[in-house]
């Protein structure tokens, strides 16, 4: 009986660790753009035309493919800031990538972490 419990505990622990090691699942939701600020949360000088974005939880430096679901355009951005701080939004884009995606305000997007 003790060996059966050990197998269950080891199997459960391995499954939990495997889940944690996987990249963040794809997300979809609202995106907006922002164009002001002297410094980003990671200390870089903000470049409104840079292919960068703010995300609440992805690590700095993570590359994310952002796809505008309305027109199918996509870009790859690097996370270098924190936000958005508006309920219901999942990413804030610098003006450059927002323009490339055809986003003038708030738009629905799909996110996928790029390896």
MDAnalysis code that builds the backbone (N, CA, C; Angstrom):
import MDAnalysis as mda
import numpy as np

u = mda.Universe.empty(345, n_residues=115, atom_resindex=np.repeat(np.arange(115), 3), trajectory=True)
u.add_TopologyAttr("name", ["N", "CA", "C"] * 115)
u.add_TopologyAttr("resid", np.arange(1, 116))
u.add_TopologyAttr("resname", ["UNK", "UNK", "UNK", "UNK", "UNK", "UNK", "UNK", "UNK", "UNK", "UNK", "UNK", "UNK", "UNK", "UNK", "UNK", "UNK", "UNK", "UNK", "UNK", "UNK", "UNK", "UNK", "UNK", "UNK", "UNK", "UNK", "UNK", "UNK", "UNK", "UNK", "UNK", "UNK", "UNK", "UNK", "UNK", "UNK", "UNK", "UNK", "UNK", "UNK", "UNK", "UNK", "UNK", "UNK", "UNK", "UNK", "UNK", "UNK", "UNK", "UNK", "UNK", "UNK", "UNK", "UNK", "UNK", "UNK", "UNK", "UNK", "UNK", "UNK", "UNK", "UNK", "UNK", "UNK", "UNK", "UNK", "UNK", "UNK", "UNK", "UNK", "UNK", "UNK", "UNK", "UNK", "UNK", "UNK", "UNK", "UNK", "UNK", "UNK", "UNK", "UNK", "UNK", "UNK", "UNK", "UNK", "UNK", "UNK", "UNK", "UNK", "UNK", "UNK", "UNK", "UNK", "UNK", "UNK", "UNK", "UNK", "UNK", "UNK", "UNK", "UNK", "UNK", "UNK", "UNK", "UNK", "UNK", "UNK", "UNK", "UNK", "UNK", "UNK", "UNK", "UNK", "UNK"])
u.atoms.positions = np.array([
    [0.815, -1.197, 0.000],
    [0.000, 0.000, 0.000],
    [0.854, 1.254, 0.000],
    [1.968, 1.245, 0.757],
    [2.830, 2.415, 0.801],
    [3.438, 2.704, -0.566],
    [3.821, 1.657, -1.303],
    [4.424, 1.884, -2.621],
    [3.401, 2.460, -3.592],
    [2.148, 2.080, -3.468],
    [1.106, 2.643, -4.333],
    [0.931, 4.132, -4.054],
    [0.984, 4.530, -2.787],
    [0.878, 5.952, -2.441],
    [2.059, 6.738, -2.991],
    [3.245, 6.157, -2.902],
    [4.437, 6.834, -3.418],
    [4.327, 7.060, -4.918],
    [3.830, 6.063, -5.623],
    [3.677, 6.189, -7.075],
    [2.703, 7.309, -7.400],
    [1.606, 7.383, -6.677],
    [0.616, 8.427, -6.907],
    [1.208, 9.796, -6.614],
    [1.926, 9.925, -5.516],
    [2.527, 11.206, -5.152],
    [3.563, 11.623, -6.185],
    [4.423, 10.701, -6.587],
    [5.454, 11.013, -7.581],
    [4.810, 11.372, -8.913],
    [3.811, 10.624, -9.333],
    [3.131, 10.912, -10.593],
    [2.454, 12.272, -10.545],
    [1.763, 12.567, -9.445],
    [1.096, 13.862, -9.307],
    [2.084, 15.012, -9.301],
    [3.206, 14.840, -8.616],
    [4.233, 15.882, -8.574],
    [4.831, 16.097, -9.957],
    [5.128, 15.021, -10.670],
    [5.697, 15.137, -12.014],
    [4.727, 15.840, -12.954],
    [3.452, 15.526, -12.856],
    [2.458, 16.177, -13.713],
    [2.368, 17.665, -13.407],
    [2.415, 18.017, -12.135],
    [2.355, 19.433, -11.757],
    [3.580, 20.182, -12.256],
    [4.758, 19.594, -12.129],
    [5.980, 20.242, -12.607],
    [5.984, 20.376, -14.123],
    [5.487, 19.379, -14.832],
    [5.427, 19.460, -16.292],
    [4.514, 20.592, -16.731],
    [3.424, 20.790, -16.016],
    [2.511, 21.884, -16.342],
    [3.182, 23.227, -16.136],
    [3.947, 23.381, -15.063],
    [4.626, 24.642, -14.789],
    [5.712, 24.940, -15.811],
    [6.335, 23.909, -16.381],
    [7.443, 24.109, -17.307],
    [6.975, 24.505, -18.704],
    [5.711, 24.310, -19.012],
    [5.211, 24.629, -20.341],
    [5.079, 26.134, -20.509],
    [5.254, 26.625, -21.761],
    [5.091, 28.060, -21.989],
    [3.656, 28.488, -21.721],
    [3.487, 29.783, -21.493],
    [2.152, 30.318, -21.226],
    [1.218, 29.975, -22.375],
    [-0.002, 29.631, -22.036],
    [-0.991, 29.299, -23.050],
    [-1.319, 30.535, -23.870],
    [-1.789, 30.294, -25.063],
    [-2.208, 31.403, -25.917],
    [-3.345, 32.151, -25.230],
    [-3.377, 33.444, -25.440],
    [-4.420, 34.278, -24.852],
    [-5.114, 35.049, -25.958],
    [-6.338, 35.436, -25.701],
    [-7.015, 36.356, -26.613],
    [-7.802, 37.350, -25.776],
    [-7.920, 38.541, -26.308],
    [-8.621, 39.594, -25.592],
    [-8.353, 40.936, -26.222],
    [-8.592, 41.980, -25.469],
    [-8.460, 43.340, -25.989],
    [-7.029, 43.842, -25.854],
    [-6.599, 44.560, -26.882],
    [-5.291, 45.218, -26.877],
    [-5.495, 46.695, -27.130],
    [-4.603, 47.480, -26.566],
    [-4.615, 48.916, -26.809],
    [-3.178, 49.344, -27.046],
    [-3.004, 50.611, -27.333],
    [-1.643, 51.115, -27.515],
    [-1.401, 52.279, -26.574],
    [-0.140, 52.496, -26.284],
    [0.234, 53.619, -25.433],
    [1.462, 54.282, -26.035],
    [1.595, 55.580, -25.813],
    [2.661, 56.293, -26.494],
    [3.417, 57.276, -25.639],
    [3.295, 57.183, -24.348],
    [4.031, 58.131, -23.524],
    [4.753, 57.397, -22.413],
    [5.683, 58.078, -21.808],
    [6.443, 57.495, -20.709],
    [7.924, 57.545, -21.009],
    [8.701, 57.990, -20.060],
    [10.140, 58.122, -20.266],
    [10.857, 56.782, -20.133],
    [10.438, 55.962, -19.184],
    [11.085, 54.672, -18.932],
    [10.029, 53.575, -18.819],
    [10.435, 52.373, -19.224],
    [9.558, 51.218, -19.071],
    [9.837, 50.577, -17.714],
    [9.043, 49.596, -17.356],
    [9.198, 48.944, -16.053],
    [10.531, 48.215, -15.917],
    [11.149, 47.827, -17.033],
    [12.450, 47.161, -16.925],
    [13.612, 48.145, -17.033],
    [13.321, 49.453, -17.075],
    [14.357, 50.472, -17.054],
    [14.791, 51.008, -18.403],
    [14.265, 50.445, -19.495],
    [14.622, 50.933, -20.830],
    [13.952, 52.275, -21.095],
    [14.564, 53.047, -21.971],
    [13.915, 54.273, -22.442],
    [12.778, 53.852, -23.376],
    [11.591, 54.396, -23.161],
    [10.438, 54.042, -23.985],
    [10.628, 54.561, -25.404],
    [10.438, 53.661, -26.378],
    [10.507, 54.010, -27.793],
    [9.132, 53.751, -28.393],
    [8.367, 54.787, -28.719],
    [7.013, 54.576, -29.218],
    [6.957, 53.803, -30.533],
    [8.047, 53.798, -31.290],
    [8.066, 53.069, -32.557],
    [8.695, 51.688, -32.434],
    [9.198, 51.342, -31.260],
    [9.827, 50.040, -31.056],
    [8.801, 48.922, -31.027],
    [9.237, 47.741, -31.396],
    [8.348, 46.580, -31.410],
    [8.307, 45.976, -30.004],
    [7.693, 46.740, -29.099],
    [7.636, 46.350, -27.695],
    [6.210, 46.447, -27.177],
    [5.999, 45.860, -25.994],
    [4.658, 45.851, -25.412],
    [4.741, 45.677, -23.906],
    [3.614, 45.932, -23.259],
    [3.470, 45.733, -21.821],
    [2.506, 44.578, -21.576],
    [2.876, 43.703, -20.642],
    [2.034, 42.578, -20.248],
    [2.113, 42.461, -18.734],
    [1.026, 42.021, -18.117],
    [0.995, 41.967, -16.654],
    [1.923, 40.920, -16.059],
    [2.072, 39.762, -16.711],
    [2.777, 38.666, -16.044],
    [3.905, 38.014, -16.828],
    [3.961, 38.171, -18.138],
    [5.041, 37.529, -18.891],
    [6.380, 38.150, -18.510],
    [7.435, 37.352, -18.440],
    [8.749, 37.889, -18.071],
    [9.259, 38.900, -19.102],
    [10.024, 39.870, -18.627],
    [10.656, 40.815, -19.542],
    [11.520, 40.035, -20.530],
    [11.504, 40.475, -21.783],
    [12.280, 39.812, -22.823],
    [11.511, 38.751, -23.586],
    [10.352, 38.351, -23.089],
    [9.544, 37.348, -23.786],
    [9.079, 37.908, -25.118],
    [9.218, 37.101, -26.163],
    [8.735, 37.504, -27.487],
    [7.345, 36.910, -27.682],
    [6.432, 37.756, -28.132],
    [5.028, 37.363, -28.272],
    [4.536, 37.731, -29.663],
    [3.892, 36.773, -30.324],
    [3.232, 37.086, -31.593],
    [1.847, 37.622, -31.253],
    [1.542, 38.787, -31.791],
    [0.247, 39.427, -31.573],
    [-0.464, 39.466, -32.912],
    [-1.665, 38.907, -32.967],
    [-2.437, 38.869, -34.212],
    [-3.739, 39.628, -34.021],
    [-3.993, 40.582, -34.903],
    [-5.262, 41.301, -34.920],
    [-6.286, 40.353, -35.538],
    [-7.262, 39.912, -34.761],
    [-8.208, 38.914, -35.272],
    [-9.163, 39.497, -36.300],
    [-9.321, 40.801, -36.316],
    [-10.222, 41.427, -37.279],
    [-9.642, 41.423, -38.697],
    [-8.337, 41.754, -38.844],
    [-7.766, 41.855, -40.192],
    [-6.688, 40.815, -40.487],
    [-6.316, 39.996, -39.521],
    [-5.348, 38.931, -39.742],
    [-3.883, 39.345, -39.692],
    [-3.598, 40.624, -39.529],
    [-2.198, 41.072, -39.457],
    [-1.569, 40.612, -38.150],
    [-0.257, 40.329, -38.208],
    [0.433, 39.937, -36.982],
    [1.836, 40.528, -36.933],
    [2.325, 40.710, -35.718],
    [3.679, 41.193, -35.462],
    [4.232, 40.432, -34.264],
    [5.551, 40.470, -34.123],
    [6.197, 39.904, -32.941],
    [6.753, 41.066, -32.132],
    [6.396, 41.102, -30.856],
    [6.853, 42.166, -29.957],
    [7.635, 41.548, -28.800],
    [8.412, 42.383, -28.143],
    [9.173, 41.974, -26.961],
    [8.561, 42.660, -25.745],
    [8.318, 41.888, -24.698],
    [7.739, 42.450, -23.478],
    [8.834, 43.190, -22.700],
    [8.625, 44.496, -22.483],
    [9.597, 45.286, -21.722],
    [8.931, 46.212, -20.702],
    [7.626, 46.036, -20.505],
    [6.907, 46.922, -19.596],
    [5.773, 46.148, -18.937],
    [5.176, 46.729, -17.915],
    [4.048, 46.128, -17.211],
    [2.773, 46.882, -17.527],
    [1.691, 46.151, -17.573],
    [0.389, 46.690, -17.892],
    [-0.328, 45.680, -18.758],
    [-1.440, 45.960, -19.295],
    [-2.230, 47.167, -19.117],
    [-2.930, 47.160, -17.757],
    [-3.275, 48.328, -17.308],
    [-3.930, 48.470, -16.017],
    [-5.399, 48.845, -16.178],
    [-5.967, 48.465, -17.313],
    [-7.385, 48.683, -17.599],
    [-8.043, 47.313, -17.664],
    [-9.094, 47.132, -16.914],
    [-9.791, 45.852, -16.852],
    [-10.203, 45.383, -18.244],
    [-9.971, 44.100, -18.510],
    [-10.393, 43.492, -19.762],
    [-9.350, 43.521, -20.870],
    [-8.269, 44.241, -20.686],
    [-7.216, 44.287, -21.708],
    [-6.088, 43.348, -21.317],
    [-5.479, 42.706, -22.323],
    [-4.435, 41.728, -22.039],
    [-3.042, 42.200, -22.425],
    [-2.942, 43.220, -23.279],
    [-1.634, 43.707, -23.700],
    [-1.748, 45.168, -24.113],
    [-0.711, 45.925, -23.832],
    [-0.576, 47.301, -24.311],
    [0.592, 47.319, -25.282],
    [0.355, 47.803, -26.472],
    [1.386, 47.849, -27.507],
    [1.971, 49.243, -27.624],
    [3.252, 49.327, -27.945],
    [3.825, 50.612, -28.326],
    [3.134, 51.036, -29.628],
    [3.208, 52.293, -29.962],
    [2.497, 52.814, -31.137],
    [2.931, 52.120, -32.429],
    [4.212, 51.793, -32.572],
    [4.712, 51.147, -33.791],
    [4.011, 49.836, -34.122],
    [4.016, 48.866, -33.217],
    [3.322, 47.619, -33.521],
    [1.808, 47.789, -33.642],
    [1.230, 48.726, -32.884],
    [-0.214, 48.969, -33.012],
    [-0.536, 49.457, -34.418],
    [0.287, 50.351, -34.934],
    [0.090, 50.863, -36.292],
    [0.232, 49.732, -37.315],
    [1.245, 48.874, -37.134],
    [1.454, 47.753, -38.057],
    [0.272, 46.784, -38.047],
    [-0.398, 46.671, -36.908],
    [-1.560, 45.785, -36.796],
    [-2.858, 46.448, -37.235],
    [-2.814, 47.748, -37.472],
    [-4.030, 48.470, -37.835],
    [-4.909, 48.773, -36.640],
    [-4.305, 48.916, -35.464],
    [-5.057, 49.210, -34.244],
    [-4.962, 50.701, -33.964],
    [-6.108, 51.372, -33.951],
    [-6.132, 52.795, -33.668],
    [-6.633, 53.118, -32.278],
    [-7.222, 52.159, -31.628],
    [-7.768, 52.355, -30.281],
    [-7.645, 51.056, -29.518],
    [-8.759, 50.350, -29.393],
    [-8.783, 49.045, -28.735],
    [-9.262, 48.033, -29.759],
    [-8.608, 46.885, -29.811],
    [-8.964, 45.862, -30.787],
    [-8.757, 44.483, -30.175],
    [-9.468, 43.504, -30.691],
    [-9.328, 42.126, -30.214],
    [-8.118, 41.485, -30.888],
    [-7.269, 40.841, -30.060],
    [-6.062, 40.201, -30.564],
    [-5.917, 38.801, -29.977],
    [-5.051, 38.022, -30.609],
    [-4.654, 36.714, -30.095],
    [-3.153, 36.761, -29.846],
    [-2.722, 36.243, -28.699],
    [-1.307, 36.235, -28.332],
    [-0.780, 34.812, -28.302],
    [0.467, 34.650, -28.736],
    [1.157, 33.370, -28.622],
    [2.622, 33.648, -28.326],
    [3.154, 32.992, -27.306],
    [4.563, 33.160, -26.969],
    [5.401, 32.510, -28.059],
    [6.435, 33.224, -28.516],
    [7.338, 32.733, -29.558],
    [8.583, 32.198, -28.872],
    [9.009, 31.004, -29.265],
    [10.221, 30.410, -28.660],
    [11.474, 31.106, -29.099],
])
